Amino acid sequence: MTKSQLIEAMIILNYVEDTDYTIDTDYASIEMVDSEISKPSEEDLQLIYDQEQIRLAEEAARLAEEARLDAIQARIDALDVDAAVAKYVADNGGYGGDDGINMAFLKDSRNIESDKGWYSSIAKPTIDQLETADAAVDHDAPYWTILRAEIKKKLEECDFTQLPDVLLLQTQSQKDDWIAYRTTLRDLPANTSDPRSPSWPTEPT
């Protein structure tokens, strides 16, 4: 054993402090300061050192695996997993529904690479396949539907302004304001880039 290995093994021994012994170069040079503390055998020191190296290697492997799973979890968290799975299922001969798929299972990086607990008839998607499916999903589609429904509602709420008897009571300026307002509402989808935050026109008074 080298001097550094001997020192590490001696320190690992919980009944030996680094002030209880001296080492010059090798095992033979070890001198116990306290005569009541017996000098451990070289075999014991070698075993202790080897076990510590195994422990350190296992700890390094554990930390590396945690880092890998954390990286996968970050990729999962960036996805709309429900939409991505629906797309994946549809593209793989499913029905577009869950088909017995446990969504919570797929949202955990500890499960994404394991078939344990996977009971669907459809092959479990990998993180790469989920990312591919997610990229193909139109995530804005539901928001466009909401936007168009709100436009329809706002138009219906002011339909009365176009009734003949109401028009007779309006000034030309009022008529122009309502026409401009309703036209802006109808054109809103074409003039909106993000359906989550449309620029609504102000309703005339």
ChimeraX commands (.cxc) that place a marker at each C-alpha (Angstrom):
marker #1 position 0.00,0.00,0.00 radius 0.5
marker #1 position 1.15,3.53,-0.66 radius 0.5
marker #1 position 1.56,6.04,2.14 radius 0.5
marker #1 position -1.61,7.91,1.08 radius 0.5
marker #1 position -3.59,4.65,1.03 radius 0.5
marker #1 position -2.33,3.76,4.49 radius 0.5
marker #1 position -3.24,7.19,5.84 radius 0.5
marker #1 position -6.73,6.97,4.33 radius 0.5
marker #1 position -7.28,3.50,5.78 radius 0.5
marker #1 position -6.07,4.59,9.23 radius 0.5
marker #1 position -8.36,7.61,9.26 radius 0.5
marker #1 position -11.34,5.47,8.23 radius 0.5
marker #1 position -10.86,3.41,11.40 radius 0.5
marker #1 position -13.26,5.22,13.69 radius 0.5
marker #1 position -11.14,4.54,16.79 radius 0.5
marker #1 position -8.04,6.12,15.30 radius 0.5
marker #1 position -7.66,9.87,14.92 radius 0.5
marker #1 position -5.06,11.35,12.61 radius 0.5
marker #1 position -3.02,12.33,15.69 radius 0.5
marker #1 position -2.86,8.80,17.14 radius 0.5
marker #1 position -0.22,7.49,14.77 radius 0.5
marker #1 position 2.61,8.48,12.44 radius 0.5
marker #1 position 3.54,7.05,9.06 radius 0.5
marker #1 position 6.81,7.77,7.33 radius 0.5
marker #1 position 6.64,5.72,4.15 radius 0.5
marker #1 position 5.02,2.30,4.49 radius 0.5
marker #1 position 3.22,-0.10,6.83 radius 0.5
marker #1 position 6.35,-0.96,8.77 radius 0.5
marker #1 position 6.85,2.72,9.63 radius 0.5
marker #1 position 3.44,3.08,11.31 radius 0.5
marker #1 position 3.90,4.02,14.95 radius 0.5
marker #1 position 0.94,4.19,17.31 radius 0.5
marker #1 position 1.25,7.16,19.65 radius 0.5
marker #1 position -1.06,5.61,22.25 radius 0.5
marker #1 position 0.30,2.24,23.31 radius 0.5
marker #1 position -3.18,1.11,24.32 radius 0.5
marker #1 position -4.30,1.24,20.71 radius 0.5
marker #1 position -3.16,-1.83,18.84 radius 0.5
marker #1 position -1.68,-1.45,15.41 radius 0.5
marker #1 position -4.10,-2.80,12.79 radius 0.5
marker #1 position -2.78,-5.49,10.47 radius 0.5
marker #1 position -1.79,-4.58,6.95 radius 0.5
marker #1 position -4.47,-6.95,5.65 radius 0.5
marker #1 position -7.14,-5.12,7.66 radius 0.5
marker #1 position -5.92,-1.78,6.37 radius 0.5
marker #1 position -5.96,-3.06,2.79 radius 0.5
marker #1 position -9.51,-4.39,3.26 radius 0.5
marker #1 position -10.65,-1.10,4.77 radius 0.5
marker #1 position -9.09,0.86,1.92 radius 0.5
marker #1 position -10.57,-1.41,-0.75 radius 0.5
marker #1 position -14.04,-1.22,0.83 radius 0.5
marker #1 position -13.83,2.56,0.94 radius 0.5
marker #1 position -12.94,2.67,-2.75 radius 0.5
marker #1 position -15.96,0.52,-3.51 radius 0.5
marker #1 position -18.16,2.79,-1.41 radius 0.5
marker #1 position -16.84,5.88,-3.15 radius 0.5
marker #1 position -17.38,4.31,-6.57 radius 0.5
marker #1 position -20.95,3.33,-5.64 radius 0.5
marker #1 position -21.63,6.83,-4.33 radius 0.5
marker #1 position -20.26,8.37,-7.52 radius 0.5
marker #1 position -22.44,6.04,-9.57 radius 0.5
marker #1 position -25.49,6.94,-7.46 radius 0.5
marker #1 position -24.88,10.67,-7.90 radius 0.5
marker #1 position -24.36,10.21,-11.64 radius 0.5
marker #1 position -27.64,8.30,-11.91 radius 0.5
marker #1 position -29.46,11.00,-9.93 radius 0.5
marker #1 position -28.06,13.64,-12.25 radius 0.5
marker #1 position -29.14,11.60,-15.29 radius 0.5
marker #1 position -32.67,11.17,-13.92 radius 0.5
marker #1 position -32.84,14.87,-13.04 radius 0.5
marker #1 position -31.91,15.72,-16.63 radius 0.5
marker #1 position -34.63,13.40,-17.95 radius 0.5
marker #1 position -37.14,14.87,-15.48 radius 0.5
marker #1 position -36.34,18.35,-16.77 radius 0.5
marker #1 position -37.11,17.15,-20.30 radius 0.5
marker #1 position -40.38,15.59,-19.13 radius 0.5
marker #1 position -41.40,18.75,-17.25 radius 0.5
marker #1 position -40.91,20.76,-20.44 radius 0.5
marker #1 position -43.55,18.65,-22.24 radius 0.5
marker #1 position -47.32,18.65,-22.34 radius 0.5
marker #1 position -47.27,14.95,-21.50 radius 0.5
marker #1 position -51.03,14.42,-21.88 radius 0.5
marker #1 position -51.06,15.91,-25.38 radius 0.5
marker #1 position -47.82,14.19,-26.37 radius 0.5
marker #1 position -49.11,10.78,-25.26 radius 0.5
marker #1 position -52.41,11.29,-27.09 radius 0.5
marker #1 position -50.43,12.09,-30.25 radius 0.5
marker #1 position -48.11,9.12,-29.71 radius 0.5
marker #1 position -51.06,6.77,-29.18 radius 0.5
marker #1 position -52.84,8.06,-32.27 radius 0.5
marker #1 position -49.69,7.63,-34.37 radius 0.5
marker #1 position -49.21,4.07,-33.12 radius 0.5
marker #1 position -52.60,2.63,-33.94 radius 0.5
marker #1 position -54.35,3.59,-30.73 radius 0.5
marker #1 position -57.61,5.40,-30.28 radius 0.5
marker #1 position -56.23,8.75,-29.21 radius 0.5
marker #1 position -57.34,8.07,-25.66 radius 0.5
marker #1 position -55.38,6.80,-22.70 radius 0.5
marker #1 position -55.79,3.06,-23.54 radius 0.5
marker #1 position -55.02,2.22,-19.95 radius 0.5
marker #1 position -52.00,4.52,-19.89 radius 0.5
marker #1 position -51.02,5.86,-16.50 radius 0.5
marker #1 position -50.06,9.47,-17.19 radius 0.5
marker #1 position -48.52,9.93,-13.75 radius 0.5
marker #1 position -46.24,6.98,-14.54 radius 0.5
marker #1 position -44.86,8.75,-17.62 radius 0.5
marker #1 position -44.35,12.03,-15.78 radius 0.5
marker #1 position -41.76,10.47,-13.45 radius 0.5
marker #1 position -38.22,10.05,-14.78 radius 0.5
marker #1 position -37.78,6.95,-12.60 radius 0.5
marker #1 position -40.42,5.17,-14.69 radius 0.5
marker #1 position -39.81,6.46,-18.20 radius 0.5
marker #1 position -37.08,3.91,-18.95 radius 0.5
marker #1 position -38.66,1.00,-17.10 radius 0.5
marker #1 position -41.46,-1.29,-18.23 radius 0.5
marker #1 position -42.36,-2.12,-14.65 radius 0.5
marker #1 position -45.91,-0.98,-13.99 radius 0.5
marker #1 position -46.65,-0.44,-17.70 radius 0.5
marker #1 position -49.87,-2.27,-18.65 radius 0.5
marker #1 position -50.97,-0.63,-21.89 radius 0.5
marker #1 position -51.18,-2.67,-25.08 radius 0.5
marker #1 position -49.21,0.13,-26.75 radius 0.5
marker #1 position -45.43,0.08,-26.36 radius 0.5
marker #1 position -44.27,2.52,-23.73 radius 0.5
marker #1 position -42.84,5.66,-25.37 radius 0.5
marker #1 position -39.29,6.74,-24.67 radius 0.5
marker #1 position -38.50,10.32,-23.69 radius 0.5
marker #1 position -37.26,10.90,-27.26 radius 0.5
marker #1 position -40.56,9.64,-28.69 radius 0.5
marker #1 position -42.53,11.84,-26.30 radius 0.5
marker #1 position -40.50,14.87,-27.33 radius 0.5
marker #1 position -41.11,14.05,-31.01 radius 0.5
marker #1 position -44.85,13.69,-30.40 radius 0.5
marker #1 position -44.96,16.86,-28.32 radius 0.5
marker #1 position -43.24,18.82,-31.10 radius 0.5
marker #1 position -45.93,17.65,-33.54 radius 0.5
marker #1 position -48.82,18.75,-31.32 radius 0.5
marker #1 position -50.53,22.08,-31.98 radius 0.5
marker #1 position -50.53,23.27,-28.39 radius 0.5
marker #1 position -52.35,26.46,-29.36 radius 0.5
marker #1 position -55.38,24.64,-30.81 radius 0.5
marker #1 position -57.46,24.68,-27.58 radius 0.5
marker #1 position -56.74,28.37,-27.11 radius 0.5
marker #1 position -57.85,29.21,-30.64 radius 0.5
marker #1 position -61.11,27.40,-29.91 radius 0.5
marker #1 position -61.57,29.42,-26.73 radius 0.5
marker #1 position -60.76,32.66,-28.57 radius 0.5
marker #1 position -63.28,32.00,-31.34 radius 0.5
marker #1 position -65.96,31.08,-28.79 radius 0.5
marker #1 position -65.35,34.34,-26.92 radius 0.5
marker #1 position -65.50,36.33,-30.17 radius 0.5
marker #1 position -68.81,34.67,-31.03 radius 0.5
marker #1 position -70.14,35.54,-27.57 radius 0.5
marker #1 position -69.09,39.19,-27.86 radius 0.5
marker #1 position -70.63,39.50,-31.31 radius 0.5
marker #1 position -73.92,38.00,-30.12 radius 0.5
marker #1 position -73.95,40.39,-27.17 radius 0.5
marker #1 position -73.92,43.37,-29.53 radius 0.5
marker #1 position -76.10,41.95,-32.33 radius 0.5
marker #1 position -78.91,44.20,-31.10 radius 0.5
marker #1 position -76.96,47.26,-32.28 radius 0.5
marker #1 position -77.57,46.18,-35.87 radius 0.5
marker #1 position -81.34,45.90,-35.55 radius 0.5
marker #1 position -83.20,48.36,-37.81 radius 0.5
marker #1 position -85.00,50.14,-34.99 radius 0.5
marker #1 position -81.76,50.54,-33.00 radius 0.5
marker #1 position -79.92,51.82,-36.06 radius 0.5
marker #1 position -82.54,54.54,-36.42 radius 0.5
marker #1 position -81.65,55.83,-32.96 radius 0.5
marker #1 position -77.87,55.84,-33.57 radius 0.5
marker #1 position -75.79,58.70,-34.87 radius 0.5
marker #1 position -73.53,58.01,-37.84 radius 0.5
marker #1 position -70.56,58.07,-35.49 radius 0.5
marker #1 position -72.16,55.43,-33.28 radius 0.5
marker #1 position -72.94,53.27,-36.31 radius 0.5
marker #1 position -69.33,53.56,-37.50 radius 0.5
marker #1 position -68.01,52.69,-34.02 radius 0.5
marker #1 position -70.08,49.52,-33.79 radius 0.5
marker #1 position -69.21,48.45,-37.33 radius 0.5
marker #1 position -65.49,48.96,-36.60 radius 0.5
marker #1 position -65.78,47.09,-33.29 radius 0.5
marker #1 position -67.55,44.11,-34.83 radius 0.5
marker #1 position -65.15,44.02,-37.79 radius 0.5
marker #1 position -62.18,44.03,-35.42 radius 0.5
marker #1 position -63.69,41.12,-33.49 radius 0.5
marker #1 position -64.20,39.09,-36.67 radius 0.5
marker #1 position -60.64,39.81,-37.81 radius 0.5
marker #1 position -59.09,39.10,-34.41 radius 0.5
marker #1 position -57.96,35.49,-35.17 radius 0.5
marker #1 position -56.16,36.63,-38.32 radius 0.5
marker #1 position -54.50,39.48,-36.45 radius 0.5
marker #1 position -53.51,37.46,-33.36 radius 0.5
marker #1 position -50.22,35.58,-33.03 radius 0.5
marker #1 position -50.81,34.20,-29.53 radius 0.5
marker #1 position -54.40,33.10,-28.80 radius 0.5
marker #1 position -53.59,33.13,-25.10 radius 0.5
marker #1 position -53.28,36.91,-25.08 radius 0.5
marker #1 position -55.40,38.52,-27.81 radius 0.5
marker #1 position -55.70,42.29,-28.04 radius 0.5
marker #1 position -59.41,42.82,-27.49 radius 0.5
marker #1 position -61.02,45.94,-28.99 radius 0.5
marker #1 position -62.83,48.34,-26.68 radius 0.5
marker #1 position -66.58,48.08,-26.89 radius 0.5
marker #1 position -68.23,51.36,-27.97 radius 0.5
marker #1 position -70.27,53.22,-25.37 radius 0.5
marker link #1:1,2 radius 0.2
marker link #1:2,3 radius 0.2
marker link #1:3,4 radius 0.2
marker link #1:4,5 radius 0.2
marker link #1:5,6 radius 0.2
marker link #1:6,7 radius 0.2
marker link #1:7,8 radius 0.2
marker link #1:8,9 radius 0.2
marker link #1:9,10 radius 0.2
marker link #1:10,11 radius 0.2
marker link #1:11,12 radius 0.2
marker link #1:12,13 radius 0.2
marker link #1:13,14 radius 0.2
marker link #1:14,15 radius 0.2
marker link #1:15,16 radius 0.2
marker link #1:16,17 radius 0.2
marker link #1:17,18 radius 0.2
marker link #1:18,19 radius 0.2
marker link #1:19,20 radius 0.2
marker link #1:20,21 radius 0.2
marker link #1:21,22 radius 0.2
marker link #1:22,23 radius 0.2
marker link #1:23,24 radius 0.2
marker link #1:24,25 radius 0.2
marker link #1:25,26 radius 0.2
marker link #1:26,27 radius 0.2
marker link #1:27,28 radius 0.2
marker link #1:28,29 radius 0.2
marker link #1:29,30 radius 0.2
marker link #1:30,31 radius 0.2
marker link #1:31,32 radius 0.2
marker link #1:32,33 radius 0.2
marker link #1:33,34 radius 0.2
marker link #1:34,35 radius 0.2
marker link #1:35,36 radius 0.2
marker link #1:36,37 radius 0.2
marker link #1:37,38 radius 0.2
marker link #1:38,39 radius 0.2
marker link #1:39,40 radius 0.2
marker link #1:40,41 radius 0.2
marker link #1:41,42 radius 0.2
marker link #1:42,43 radius 0.2
marker link #1:43,44 radius 0.2
marker link #1:44,45 radius 0.2
marker link #1:45,46 radius 0.2
marker link #1:46,47 radius 0.2
marker link #1:47,48 radius 0.2
marker link #1:48,49 radius 0.2
marker link #1:49,50 radius 0.2
marker link #1:50,51 radius 0.2
marker link #1:51,52 radius 0.2
marker link #1:52,53 radius 0.2
marker link #1:53,54 radius 0.2
marker link #1:54,55 radius 0.2
marker link #1:55,56 radius 0.2
marker link #1:56,57 radius 0.2
marker link #1:57,58 radius 0.2
marker link #1:58,59 radius 0.2
marker link #1:59,60 radius 0.2
marker link #1:60,61 radius 0.2
marker link #1:61,62 radius 0.2
marker link #1:62,63 radius 0.2
marker link #1:63,64 radius 0.2
marker link #1:64,65 radius 0.2
marker link #1:65,66 radius 0.2
marker link #1:66,67 radius 0.2
marker link #1:67,68 radius 0.2
marker link #1:68,69 radius 0.2
marker link #1:69,70 radius 0.2
marker link #1:70,71 radius 0.2
marker link #1:71,72 radius 0.2
marker link #1:72,73 radius 0.2
marker link #1:73,74 radius 0.2
marker link #1:74,75 radius 0.2
marker link #1:75,76 radius 0.2
marker link #1:76,77 radius 0.2
marker link #1:77,78 radius 0.2
marker link #1:78,79 radius 0.2
marker link #1:79,80 radius 0.2
marker link #1:80,81 radius 0.2
marker link #1:81,82 radius 0.2
marker link #1:82,83 radius 0.2
marker link #1:83,84 radius 0.2
marker link #1:84,85 radius 0.2
marker link #1:85,86 radius 0.2
marker link #1:86,87 radius 0.2
marker link #1:87,88 radius 0.2
marker link #1:88,89 radius 0.2
marker link #1:89,90 radius 0.2
marker link #1:90,91 radius 0.2
marker link #1:91,92 radius 0.2
marker link #1:92,93 radius 0.2
marker link #1:93,94 radius 0.2
marker link #1:94,95 radius 0.2
marker link #1:95,96 radius 0.2
marker link #1:96,97 radius 0.2
marker link #1:97,98 radius 0.2
marker link #1:98,99 radius 0.2
marker link #1:99,100 radius 0.2
marker link #1:100,101 radius 0.2
marker link #1:101,102 radius 0.2
marker link #1:102,103 radius 0.2
marker link #1:103,104 radius 0.2
marker link #1:104,105 radius 0.2
marker link #1:105,106 radius 0.2
marker link #1:106,107 radius 0.2
marker link #1:107,108 radius 0.2
marker link #1:108,109 radius 0.2
marker link #1:109,110 radius 0.2
marker link #1:110,111 radius 0.2
marker link #1:111,112 radius 0.2
marker link #1:112,113 radius 0.2
marker link #1:113,114 radius 0.2
marker link #1:114,115 radius 0.2
marker link #1:115,116 radius 0.2
marker link #1:116,117 radius 0.2
marker link #1:117,118 radius 0.2
marker link #1:118,119 radius 0.2
marker link #1:119,120 radius 0.2
marker link #1:120,121 radius 0.2
marker link #1:121,122 radius 0.2
marker link #1:122,123 radius 0.2
marker link #1:123,124 radius 0.2
marker link #1:124,125 radius 0.2
marker link #1:125,126 radius 0.2
marker link #1:126,127 radius 0.2
marker link #1:127,128 radius 0.2
marker link #1:128,129 radius 0.2
marker link #1:129,130 radius 0.2
marker link #1:130,131 radius 0.2
marker link #1:131,132 radius 0.2
marker link #1:132,133 radius 0.2
marker link #1:133,134 radius 0.2
marker link #1:134,135 radius 0.2
marker link #1:135,136 radius 0.2
marker link #1:136,137 radius 0.2
marker link #1:137,138 radius 0.2
marker link #1:138,139 radius 0.2
marker link #1:139,140 radius 0.2
marker link #1:140,141 radius 0.2
marker link #1:141,142 radius 0.2
marker link #1:142,143 radius 0.2
marker link #1:143,144 radius 0.2
marker link #1:144,145 radius 0.2
marker link #1:145,146 radius 0.2
marker link #1:146,147 radius 0.2
marker link #1:147,148 radius 0.2
marker link #1:148,149 radius 0.2
marker link #1:149,150 radius 0.2
marker link #1:150,151 radius 0.2
marker link #1:151,152 radius 0.2
marker link #1:152,153 radius 0.2
marker link #1:153,154 radius 0.2
marker link #1:154,155 radius 0.2
marker link #1:155,156 radius 0.2
marker link #1:156,157 radius 0.2
marker link #1:157,158 radius 0.2
marker link #1:158,159 radius 0.2
marker link #1:159,160 radius 0.2
marker link #1:160,161 radius 0.2
marker link #1:161,162 radius 0.2
marker link #1:162,163 radius 0.2
marker link #1:163,164 radius 0.2
marker link #1:164,165 radius 0.2
marker link #1:165,166 radius 0.2
marker link #1:166,167 radius 0.2
marker link #1:167,168 radius 0.2
marker link #1:168,169 radius 0.2
marker link #1:169,170 radius 0.2
marker link #1:170,171 radius 0.2
marker link #1:171,172 radius 0.2
marker link #1:172,173 radius 0.2
marker link #1:173,174 radius 0.2
marker link #1:174,175 radius 0.2
marker link #1:175,176 radius 0.2
marker link #1:176,177 radius 0.2
marker link #1:177,178 radius 0.2
marker link #1:178,179 radius 0.2
marker link #1:179,180 radius 0.2
marker link #1:180,181 radius 0.2
marker link #1:181,182 radius 0.2
marker link #1:182,183 radius 0.2
marker link #1:183,184 radius 0.2
marker link #1:184,185 radius 0.2
marker link #1:185,186 radius 0.2
marker link #1:186,187 radius 0.2
marker link #1:187,188 radius 0.2
marker link #1:188,189 radius 0.2
marker link #1:189,190 radius 0.2
marker link #1:190,191 radius 0.2
marker link #1:191,192 radius 0.2
marker link #1:192,193 radius 0.2
marker link #1:193,194 radius 0.2
marker link #1:194,195 radius 0.2
marker link #1:195,196 radius 0.2
marker link #1:196,197 radius 0.2
marker link #1:197,198 radius 0.2
marker link #1:198,199 radius 0.2
marker link #1:199,200 radius 0.2
marker link #1:200,201 radius 0.2
marker link #1:201,202 radius 0.2
marker link #1:202,203 radius 0.2
marker link #1:203,204 radius 0.2
marker link #1:204,205 radius 0.2
view
